[in-house]
């Protein structure tokens, strides 16, 4: 399980338990605030997509049995800038990507934040907002691209192929790596 979640999802607790949900939601919002870009353009989208792919399990251990492949999507203002599916991905991954992108675009928050905030309130994400499951999903892997000084996200990065918490962790690791290299 990703390191940022293991504290918040103890096996004896429910995600609706305030002892679990409050710290998790605070951590997710903190990630969104901290992982801001000084600027973001098409060249950055390419570099970010490649940074995320480089952090993926398939890239790190390509010949290990059972290693799962990922799809990475980066868009700016609705315009696709980067899309790559590693060998072993399929059309289902595209569907998951699109639902995560739709969620982030509509709400301006990470897709895992939207799902977790609904669970914390005892609601299902799709039911709460009356959204079709074929178009929106409240699971990890979609993340807003924020630029310092801009009030709203300028784009979306999304990953599909791993368990959803790991999709989220891969996105945030890739953004951190990109931002560190850009300093």
HUQUIHU-V330219 format. One record per residue. N is the residue number from 0. RES is the residue in one small letter. PHI is phi as a letter, one per 40 degrees, with the letter a starting at -180 (* if undefined). OMEGA is omega in radians with two decimals (999 if undefined). Layout:
n=N res=RES phi=PHI omega=OMEGA
n=N res=RES phi=PHI omega=OMEGA
//
This chain:
n=0 res=x phi=* omega=-3.14
n=1 res=x phi=d omega=-3.04
n=2 res=x phi=c omega=-3.11
n=3 res=x phi=c omega=-3.12
n=4 res=x phi=c omega=-3.00
n=5 res=x phi=c omega=3.10
n=6 res=x phi=c omega=-2.99
n=7 res=x phi=c omega=3.14
n=8 res=x phi=b omega=3.08
n=9 res=x phi=c omega=-3.04
n=10 res=x phi=c omega=-3.10
n=11 res=x phi=c omega=-3.12
n=12 res=x phi=b omega=3.09
n=13 res=x phi=c omega=3.07
n=14 res=x phi=c omega=3.11
n=15 res=x phi=c omega=3.10
n=16 res=x phi=c omega=-3.13
n=17 res=x phi=d omega=3.11
n=18 res=x phi=c omega=3.10
n=19 res=x phi=c omega=-2.97
n=20 res=x phi=c omega=-3.09
n=21 res=x phi=c omega=3.11
n=22 res=x phi=c omega=3.13
n=23 res=x phi=c omega=-3.13
n=24 res=x phi=c omega=3.11
n=25 res=x phi=c omega=3.12
n=26 res=x phi=c omega=-3.13
n=27 res=x phi=c omega=3.10
n=28 res=x phi=c omega=3.10
n=29 res=x phi=c omega=3.09
n=30 res=x phi=d omega=-3.13
n=31 res=x phi=c omega=-3.12
n=32 res=x phi=c omega=-3.07
n=33 res=x phi=c omega=-3.06
n=34 res=x phi=c omega=3.10
n=35 res=x phi=b omega=-3.14
n=36 res=x phi=c omega=3.04
n=37 res=x phi=c omega=3.04
n=38 res=x phi=a omega=3.13
n=39 res=x phi=a omega=-3.14
n=40 res=x phi=b omega=-3.08
n=41 res=x phi=c omega=3.10
n=42 res=x phi=c omega=3.09
n=43 res=x phi=c omega=3.13
n=44 res=x phi=c omega=3.09
n=45 res=x phi=c omega=-3.12
n=46 res=x phi=c omega=3.12
n=47 res=x phi=c omega=3.12
n=48 res=x phi=d omega=3.12
n=49 res=x phi=c omega=3.10
n=50 res=x phi=c omega=3.13
n=51 res=x phi=c omega=3.10
n=52 res=x phi=d omega=-3.12
n=53 res=x phi=c omega=3.14
n=54 res=x phi=c omega=-3.05
n=55 res=x phi=c omega=3.12
n=56 res=x phi=d omega=-3.11
n=57 res=x phi=c omega=3.12
n=58 res=x phi=c omega=-3.08
n=59 res=x phi=c omega=-3.14
n=60 res=x phi=b omega=-3.00
n=61 res=x phi=c omega=-3.07
n=62 res=x phi=c omega=-3.14
n=63 res=x phi=c omega=3.13
n=64 res=x phi=c omega=3.07
n=65 res=x phi=g omega=3.13
n=66 res=x phi=c omega=-3.07
n=67 res=x phi=c omega=3.13
n=68 res=x phi=c omega=-3.14
n=69 res=x phi=b omega=2.95
n=70 res=x phi=b omega=3.10
n=71 res=x phi=b omega=-3.14
n=72 res=x phi=b omega=3.00
n=73 res=x phi=b omega=3.11
n=74 res=x phi=b omega=3.07
n=75 res=x phi=b omega=3.13
n=76 res=x phi=f omega=3.09
n=77 res=x phi=g omega=3.14
n=78 res=x phi=c omega=-3.13
n=79 res=x phi=c omega=-3.14
n=80 res=x phi=b omega=-3.11
n=81 res=x phi=a omega=3.06
n=82 res=x phi=a omega=3.12
n=83 res=x phi=a omega=3.03
n=84 res=x phi=b omega=3.09
n=85 res=x phi=c omega=3.06
n=86 res=x phi=d omega=-3.12
n=87 res=x phi=h omega=3.06
n=88 res=x phi=c omega=-3.11
n=89 res=x phi=a omega=-3.11
n=90 res=x phi=c omega=3.09
n=91 res=x phi=c omega=3.12
n=92 res=x phi=c omega=3.10
n=93 res=x phi=c omega=3.11
n=94 res=x phi=c omega=3.10
n=95 res=x phi=c omega=3.11
n=96 res=x phi=d omega=-3.06
n=97 res=x phi=c omega=3.12
n=98 res=x phi=c omega=3.10
n=99 res=x phi=c omega=3.12
n=100 res=x phi=c omega=3.12
n=101 res=x phi=d omega=-3.12
n=102 res=x phi=c omega=-3.13
n=103 res=x phi=c omega=-3.14
n=104 res=x phi=c omega=-3.10
n=105 res=x phi=c omega=-2.99
n=106 res=x phi=b omega=3.12
n=107 res=x phi=g omega=3.12
n=108 res=x phi=b omega=3.07
n=109 res=x phi=d omega=-3.12
n=110 res=x phi=c omega=3.11
n=111 res=x phi=c omega=3.09
n=112 res=x phi=c omega=-3.11
n=113 res=x phi=c omega=3.13
n=114 res=x phi=c omega=-3.11
n=115 res=x phi=c omega=3.13
n=116 res=x phi=c omega=3.08
n=117 res=x phi=c omega=3.10
n=118 res=x phi=d omega=3.14
n=119 res=x phi=c omega=3.10
n=120 res=x phi=c omega=3.12
n=121 res=x phi=g omega=-3.11
n=122 res=x phi=b omega=2.98
n=123 res=x phi=c omega=-3.09
n=124 res=x phi=d omega=-3.07
n=125 res=x phi=c omega=3.12
n=126 res=x phi=c omega=-3.10
n=127 res=x phi=d omega=-3.07
n=128 res=x phi=b omega=3.14
n=129 res=x phi=f omega=-3.11
n=130 res=x phi=b omega=3.12
n=131 res=x phi=c omega=3.13
n=132 res=x phi=c omega=3.12
n=133 res=x phi=c omega=-3.10
n=134 res=x phi=b omega=-3.08
n=135 res=x phi=b omega=3.12
n=136 res=x phi=a omega=3.14
n=137 res=x phi=b omega=3.11
n=138 res=x phi=b omega=-3.07
n=139 res=x phi=c omega=3.05
n=140 res=x phi=h omega=3.08
n=141 res=x phi=b omega=-3.06
n=142 res=x phi=a omega=-3.14
n=143 res=x phi=c omega=3.02
n=144 res=x phi=c omega=-3.10
n=145 res=x phi=b omega=3.08
n=146 res=x phi=b omega=3.14
n=147 res=x phi=d omega=3.10
n=148 res=x phi=g omega=3.11
n=149 res=x phi=b omega=-3.00
n=150 res=x phi=c omega=-3.05
n=151 res=x phi=b omega=3.10
n=152 res=x phi=c omega=3.12
n=153 res=x phi=c omega=-3.13
n=154 res=x phi=a omega=-3.09
n=155 res=x phi=a omega=2.93
n=156 res=x phi=b omega=-3.12
n=157 res=x phi=a omega=3.11
n=158 res=x phi=b omega=3.05
n=159 res=x phi=a omega=3.06
n=160 res=x phi=i omega=-3.14
n=161 res=x phi=b omega=2.94
n=162 res=x phi=d omega=-2.92
n=163 res=x phi=d omega=3.10
n=164 res=x phi=c omega=3.12
n=165 res=x phi=c omega=3.02
n=166 res=x phi=d omega=3.14
n=167 res=x phi=c omega=-3.12
n=168 res=x phi=c omega=3.11
n=169 res=x phi=c omega=3.10
n=170 res=x phi=c omega=-3.07
n=171 res=x phi=c omega=3.06
n=172 res=x phi=c omega=3.13
n=173 res=x phi=c omega=3.11
n=174 res=x phi=c omega=3.12
n=175 res=x phi=d omega=3.13
n=176 res=x phi=c omega=3.13
n=177 res=x phi=d omega=-3.10
n=178 res=x phi=c omega=3.11
n=179 res=x phi=c omega=-3.14
n=180 res=x phi=c omega=-3.10
n=181 res=x phi=c omega=-3.11
n=182 res=x phi=c omega=999
//
